[in-house]
Amino acid sequence: MSMRKFILFAGSAIFLSSFVGAGTGEKINEDIKRTALLLEEEKGEHQREKEQVSSAHKSLEERIKVLEEKIGNLRKDTRGLKNKISSVKKEESKLSKDKKTAEIFLVKEKKVLVEDIEKIEERIKFGFPYEVDMQLNRMDNFKRNLQQEECDLLEVMQEIYIQLVKEIELGENSEIYAEERETIEGEIKKAKVVRVGRIMLFYQTNDGKETGFLKKNKQGYMWKNDLCRKCRTNIKKAIEIMKGKRIPELIEFPVIVDSISHTGGVQ
């Protein structure tokens, strides 16, 4: 039973009871006033409920509006993400192609570098016999590095470049160093060795009894020990100059060449 029906029923009951019991107009007026008061209270309650419903409805509309805005933003974000995903996929495809191209290039470059290193090794083996084993070991290390899957090609190329620079410097400087040599008689003696660029290499035992220099012929390099007295004296002077025991001076050394071509240079 609703509040309005209840109030009407109660008011009617009061009115009838008053009319029957009292029978006076004054009582009827009081009952009418009370009924009117109850109706006014019901009206106020109904108005408050209406205002609450209206407020709730307005709040719901505002929430719906906010949600619609959020949905719109989410749709925009979704479209943006789809575009980004599409761009990333295109970039990924391009990078994949570039990676394959780079891998093919690296394989080719490694092959070329290995071939070049092998050519350098041949030149070292049959070239100026100075630190041959050490140089060949360096070349072998380069090839081993190139054969590794995670090889840094740029780093290997830099190492090869440094090695080539060392080879160039080797032809531009001179040095003296000590080593043990086997003499003609088969004895092992300490000796001083002098290198003049990549042109000459000569030695003299510390006791001064054996002197020799490196000679190149068609079979390759070989040591020549049957030197004249002047050659032995000049080599001794060169050793003393290199050791700082003698003032530098111009010294003649025998340089053996097979032939000279004006267009091709020394052969």
C-alpha positions in Angstrom: 0.0 0.0 0.0 1.5 3.4 -1.0 1.9 6.3 1.4 -0.8 8.3 -0.3 -3.4 5.6 -0.1 -2.5 5.0 3.5 -2.9 8.7 4.4 -6.3 9.0 2.5 -7.6 5.9 4.2 -6.5 7.2 7.6 -8.0 10.6 6.9 -11.3 9.1 5.8 -11.4 6.9 8.9 -10.7 9.9 11.2 -13.3 12.0 9.4 -16.0 9.3 9.6 -15.3 8.5 13.2 -15.4 12.2 14.2 -18.6 12.6 12.3 -20.2 9.7 13.9 -18.7 10.2 17.4 -18.8 14.0 17.8 -21.3 15.1 15.2 -20.0 18.6 15.5 -18.6 20.9 12.7 -15.6 21.8 14.8 -14.4 18.3 15.0 -14.9 17.9 11.3 -12.7 21.0 10.7 -9.9 19.6 12.8 -10.0 16.3 11.0 -9.9 18.2 7.7 -6.9 20.2 8.8 -5.1 17.0 10.0 -5.8 15.3 6.7 -4.6 18.4 4.7 -1.4 18.4 6.9 -0.8 14.7 6.1 -1.3 15.4 2.4 1.1 18.3 2.5 3.7 16.2 4.2 3.2 13.5 1.6 3.5 16.1 -1.2 6.8 17.3 0.4 8.1 13.8 0.6 7.1 13.1 -3.0 8.8 16.3 -4.1 12.0 15.3 -2.3 11.9 11.9 -3.9 11.4 13.6 -7.3 14.3 15.9 -6.7 16.5 12.9 -5.7 15.5 11.0 -8.8 16.1 14.1 -11.0 19.5 14.6 -9.4 20.4 10.9 -9.9 19.2 11.1 -13.5 21.4 14.2 -14.1 24.4 12.5 -12.4 23.8 9.4 -14.6 23.7 11.6 -17.7 26.9 13.3 -16.8 28.6 9.9 -16.2 27.3 8.7 -19.5 28.7 11.8 -21.2 32.1 11.2 -19.5 32.1 7.6 -20.5 31.2 8.5 -24.1 34.2 10.9 -24.2 36.5 8.2 -22.8 35.1 5.7 -25.4 35.8 8.3 -28.1 39.4 8.8 -26.8 39.9 5.0 -26.7 38.8 4.7 -30.2 41.2 7.4 -31.3 44.0 5.7 -29.3 43.1 2.4 -30.9 43.3 3.8 -34.4 46.6 5.4 -33.5 48.0 2.1 -32.1 46.8 0.3 -35.2 48.7 2.8 -37.4 51.8 2.5 -35.2 51.6 -1.3 -35.4 51.3 -1.1 -39.1 54.3 1.2 -39.3 56.3 -1.1 -37.0 55.5 -4.1 -39.1 56.6 -2.3 -42.3 59.9 -1.2 -40.5 60.4 -4.7 -39.2 60.0 -6.1 -42.7 62.5 -3.5 -44.1 65.0 -4.3 -41.3 64.6 -8.0 -42.0 65.4 -7.4 -45.6 68.3 -5.1 -44.7 69.6 -7.8 -42.3 69.6 -10.5 -45.0 71.4 -8.1 -47.3 73.9 -7.3 -44.6 74.5 -11.0 -43.9 75.1 -11.7 -47.6 77.5 -8.8 -47.7 79.3 -9.9 -44.6 79.7 -13.5 -46.0 81.2 -12.0 -49.2 83.4 -9.6 -47.4 84.7 -12.3 -45.1 85.5 -14.5 -48.1 87.4 -11.6 -49.8 89.3 -10.8 -46.6 90.3 -14.4 -46.1 91.6 -14.5 -49.6 93.5 -11.3 -49.1 95.0 -12.6 -45.9 96.1 -15.7 -47.6 97.8 -13.6 -50.3 99.6 -11.6 -47.5 100.6 -14.9 -45.9 102.2 -16.0 -49.2 104.1 -12.7 -49.4 105.3 -13.2 -45.8 106.5 -16.7 -46.4 108.5 -15.9 -49.4 109.2 -12.2 -48.6 111.8 -10.5 -46.3 112.5 -13.1 -43.6 111.9 -11.0 -40.5 109.6 -12.2 -37.7 108.0 -14.6 -40.1 106.4 -16.8 -37.5 105.0 -13.9 -35.6 103.5 -12.3 -38.7 102.0 -15.7 -39.8 100.4 -16.1 -36.4 98.8 -12.7 -36.7 97.3 -13.7 -40.0 96.0 -17.0 -38.6 94.4 -15.0 -35.8 92.7 -12.8 -38.3 91.3 -15.8 -40.2 90.1 -17.4 -37.0 88.3 -14.2 -36.0 86.6 -14.0 -39.4 85.3 -17.6 -39.1 83.4 -16.8 -35.9 79.7 -16.2 -36.3 79.6 -13.1 -34.1 82.7 -11.7 -35.8 83.0 -7.9 -35.7 84.0 -7.3 -39.3 84.9 -3.6 -38.7 87.2 -4.6 -35.8 89.0 -7.3 -37.9 89.5 -4.8 -40.8 90.9 -2.3 -38.3 93.3 -4.9 -37.0 94.4 -5.8 -40.6 94.8 -2.1 -41.3 97.0 -1.7 -38.2 99.1 -4.7 -39.4 99.5 -3.2 -42.8 100.6 0.1 -41.2 103.2 -1.8 -39.2 104.5 -3.4 -42.4 104.9 0.0 -43.9 106.6 1.3 -40.8 108.9 -1.8 -40.9 110.2 -0.6 -44.3 110.9 2.9 -43.0 112.9 2.2 -39.8 115.9 0.3 -38.6 116.7 -1.6 -35.4 119.4 -3.7 -33.7 118.6 -6.7 -31.6 120.3 -9.7 -30.1 119.7 -13.4 -30.9 121.5 -16.7 -30.9 122.7 -17.9 -34.3 124.1 -21.2 -35.6 127.5 -20.5 -37.2 128.9 -22.2 -40.2 130.8 -24.7 -37.9 127.5 -25.6 -36.3 128.1 -23.7 -33.0 125.4 -21.7 -31.3 126.7 -18.2 -30.6 125.2 -14.9 -29.4 125.1 -12.3 -32.1 123.9 -8.8 -32.9 121.5 -8.4 -35.8 120.8 -5.2 -37.6 117.8 -4.6 -39.8 117.7 -1.7 -42.3 114.1 -1.3 -43.3 113.0 -4.2 -45.5 116.2 -4.0 -47.5 119.0 -5.5 -45.5 119.5 -7.8 -42.6 123.0 -8.6 -41.3 124.6 -9.9 -38.2 127.9 -10.4 -36.4 128.6 -12.8 -33.6 129.7 -11.1 -30.3 133.2 -12.6 -30.6 133.5 -11.0 -34.1 134.5 -14.3 -35.8 131.5 -14.6 -38.1 129.6 -12.0 -40.1 126.9 -12.4 -42.6 124.1 -10.6 -44.5 120.9 -11.7 -46.1 121.0 -12.2 -49.8 118.1 -12.8 -52.2 118.4 -15.0 -55.2 115.9 -16.9 -57.4 115.5 -19.6 -54.7 114.6 -17.0 -52.1 116.6 -15.5 -49.2 119.9 -17.0 -47.9 122.7 -16.0 -45.6 126.0 -15.0 -47.2 128.9 -15.5 -44.9 132.0 -15.3 -47.2 132.3 -11.6 -47.0 135.2 -9.4 -47.8 137.1 -7.7 -45.1 135.6 -4.3 -46.0 132.1 -5.6 -45.7 132.8 -7.2 -42.3 134.3 -3.9 -41.1 131.3 -1.9 -42.3 128.9 -4.2 -40.6 130.8 -3.8 -37.4 130.7 0.0 -37.8 126.9 -0.2 -38.4 126.4 -2.2 -35.2 128.5 0.2 -33.2 126.5 3.2 -34.6 123.2 1.5 -33.8 124.4 0.8 -30.3 125.4 4.5 -29.9 129.1 3.7 -29.6 130.1 5.4 -32.8 129.2 8.7 -34.5 126.9 8.1 -37.5 128.5 8.1 -40.9 127.8 7.0 -44.4 128.4 3.3 -44.8 128.4 1.2 -48.0 126.6 -2.1 -48.0 126.3 -4.6 -50.8 122.8 -4.7 -52.2 122.0 -7.5 -54.6 119.3 -7.1 -57.2 118.4 -9.3 -60.1 117.5 -6.6 -62.6 116.3 -3.0 -62.7 113.4 -1.8 -64.9 112.8 1.9 -65.4 109.0 1.3 -65.6 108.5 -1.5 -63.2 111.1 -0.6 -60.6 113.4 -3.0 -58.8 112.7 -6.7 -59.7 
